[in-house]
Amino acid sequence: MKYILLRITLLIIVINFGACSSNNKNDNKEINSSSNNINNSYVKENQEVKIFNKPEKINNQQFIEKVFNYKKYSKWVYEGKEPCIIDFYADWCAPCKMSAPIYESLAIEYSGKIRFYKINTDSEPELANYFKIKAIPSFMFCPMQGNPEIYSGFISKDEFKQIINRIFKENLTYN
């Protein structure tokens, strides 16, 4: 009985905090900066269309090439050809593991409209530090114009869609 109560208590604690952090809640920050998987977008290369339907794991150098060259620019300059969402995660993080299937399903659903990237904060601490990622999972929503927004903690699929529709409304076209 004590074991069951302990498990329930631990589950409630994990759900209430929603992120692997000691002091961060599901906060929204807007950035005002002075082994790859296949992604979910369509990219034309030499008149050939490639279909990407999974989040792409990227490293620091790929982030600089595909998203933002923070070593060159002091203000945000988005390098991508379509908006993107970046999942800052760690393999050991329970809320990150709970978010992964939702993130992957969104990558399929928004295929061809939004790029989905994943950055392991253990492997790429420089990026996590640059963007002041203090809790994981953290999701950075990067529109084509304007500054990105960061949300920390577990996000439900419905919440993801609301954020996507608000931030990327100009970039999304529905058939």
N, C-alpha and C positions, 0 to 999 in steps of 0.2 A: 504494500500500500504506500509506504514512504517513497519507494522507487517511482511509482506512478505519479505521485504528487510532485516529486522532484522533476520528472520529465515534463509535466504540464507547466510547472513554474518556469523552467528553462525555455520552453516553447513560447510562452507569453512574453518573456523578456526579449527573445529574438524578434518576435513580431512587433513589439512596441518600439524597439530601437530601430529596426528596419535597415540598419546599415552597420558595417563593421567599423564602428567609431565609438569613442567614449563620450563625445560631447556634440555631436552633430545630428540635427533633425533633417527632415526632408526639405532642405532649403534650396532656394532658387537664386543663383548668382548670375549676373550678366557680366561678361568679360569686357573690361575696358582696358585693353593692353596698350601702353605707350610703347618557321613553318607556316606560311600564309594560307588562309582559307579563301574560297571564292566569295565575292561580294554579291550584292543584290541588285545592281544596276546594269543598264546597258551601256556599253562603251564602244564607240566606233573606232576601229583601228584599221586603216587601209581598206575602207569600204566594207569591212566585216563587222558584224554585230556579235558581241559576246554577251551572254546572259550571266548575271551574277545573282545568286539567290541565297547566299549565306554571309554572315558578318565576316569581314576580313581582319585577321590579326595583323597589326602593323607595329613597327618599331619606331624609334625616334627619327631615323633618317626618312622613312616612308611617310611619317607624319609631316615632316618638313616639306616633302615633295608634293603630297596630296592634299594637305589641309592648311597649314600655316607655317611659314618660315620665320619662327620667332627669333632666330639668330640674325636675320637680315632686317626685319621690320620691328619697330617699336610699337606701332599701332596694328590692329588686326587687319590682315589682308588675306581673304580666303582664296586658296589656290585651286579648289575643286571646280568641277564642271557641273555638278549637281549638289544640292544640299546634303549634309551628312549628319549622322549621329555617332558619337564615340562613346563606347562603354569602357570606363576605367574600372578594372576589376582585378581580382587576385584569385588564384586557383583554390586557396584555402578558405575563402570567404563564403559562408552559407547563404547570405542574401544574394550574393553574386550568382551562386548556383541556382537559386530560385528564380532569378531574373532571366537567366540564359534562354530557357525555352520561349519566353515571351518575346525577347529581343530577336531570336531566330525566326519566330513566326512573323514578326513585323517586317523583317528583312525580305521575306517572301511576298508578303502582302503589298509592300511599297516598292517592289522590284521595278527598276527603271525610273524611279522618281527620287529616291533617297539612297545614298550610300550608307552602309552600316559598317563601322570599324570597331575593333576591340583593342585595347591597350592594357597589357598586364603591368600593373603598378610596381610589382616586384622586379620585373625585368627592365622597366623604363621609369626609374624614380625621378629622373630629370624632368620628364613631362608632367608627372604628378605634382612635383614641387612647383614648376612654372605656373601651373593653373591652380595652385593652392588646393589640391585635392586632399582633403583631410578625412573623408569617409568614402567607403566603397560599398556597393557600387555607386559610381557617379556617372551621369550621362550628360555629355556636352552636345547640345543641339546647335549646329552651324548652318545658318541660312546663307543664301547666296549674297545678300546684302545685309549689312548691319552686324552687330556683335553677337557672338554665341551666348547661349544661356546654359548654365550647369544646374542640374538637379541631382541631389544626393539621396541615397537610400533606395529601397525597393519601390518600384513603380508598377502599378497594375497595368494590364493591357489597355483598359479604358482610359486611364490617366495618360498613358503614352499617346494614345490617339488624340486626346484633347490637346496635349502639348504640341504634337506634330501638326495638327490642323491650325493651331494658333500661330506657331512660329513659321511654318512653311506654307501658309495659305496661298501666297503668290506663286509658289513653285509647284504646287500640286494641281494637276489637271485630271479630272475624272472623265472617263469615257461613258 
